[in-house]
Amino acid sequence: MVVVPEAICDLSKLQSLDLSDNALQSICPEIRRLRSLRHLRLANNRLKCLPPELGDLQELETLDVSMNLLSALPERLHRCHALQCLTADRNSLHCLPRQLCQLHSLNELSMAANRLATLPLDLGRSPQLQFVFVDNNVHLKGLPSYLYSKVIGCSGCGLSAQVSELRLLSVARGELSVPLPPEVQAVGSETEAVVPLQELAMRALHHAQHSSSLCRDANSLPQILIPRTLLELLGCPVGHCHHCGQSMFTVVYPRIFPLRETALAGMHLRTRVSFVAYCCSIQCVRAFDLQI
Ligand SMILES: [Zn+2]
């Protein structure tokens, strides 16, 4: 089977659909009509992309897109509020949308054997997320410190000398270089103890937007001109301070904890990764420590 028969999308009460082990090259946007769908399996096909309309499946609990040709996941997946298990092993994913950190029901995330060089800064911030498998992403050298207390699989990570062809900011500490997501525009250091004005302005706007019960969406922001890219960042911060929870937009203060120096070292032998705490200020980065 190369395409999904459209008639399937008329089955509005269908709860489980398994189209694994076919030759599917695309999924039609009409899949959004399967409003009752709870389990969708598309493993072992030839999918190069997924339709954003998957994000309209509000009942979806399981999504398996392993063994395809995916280079990205749709940002709109974060609207699948019921999603508990997301599996995308053995694809060609370069990064994960940071919006996925807003999936508050997600319990298990499996992204083994992809091309990930970075993970979203907030990954693991949700207490519901307990299982994260990113084994065999050879370019991945840094895990967000939120993952320290979770069940993680990272065998085969960080073994590549070359990080990525993408131009990414990096945090150098001796031999170790951990790339940062492209949304992070600057790395705070000890010598720049004051947060840049743009960052302060965005934190203030974000705080104003979320503390007022009258303005809940981006459309009700004060009538000032903000570049679209910054507006999108305002709606979904690049991350939250691993120490105090403050929203962060363009600047982070990272601190690296090499795995070999942590209590988990003995459990992860064939790997070379670090935990990275991303903080909002030099004060938080100094106060941060890894905790189980
Ligand atoms: Zn902080």
Residues whose N, C-alpha, C, O or C-beta is under 5 A from the ligand:
A	BS01	ZN	C241 H243 C244 G245 Q246 C280 S281 C284
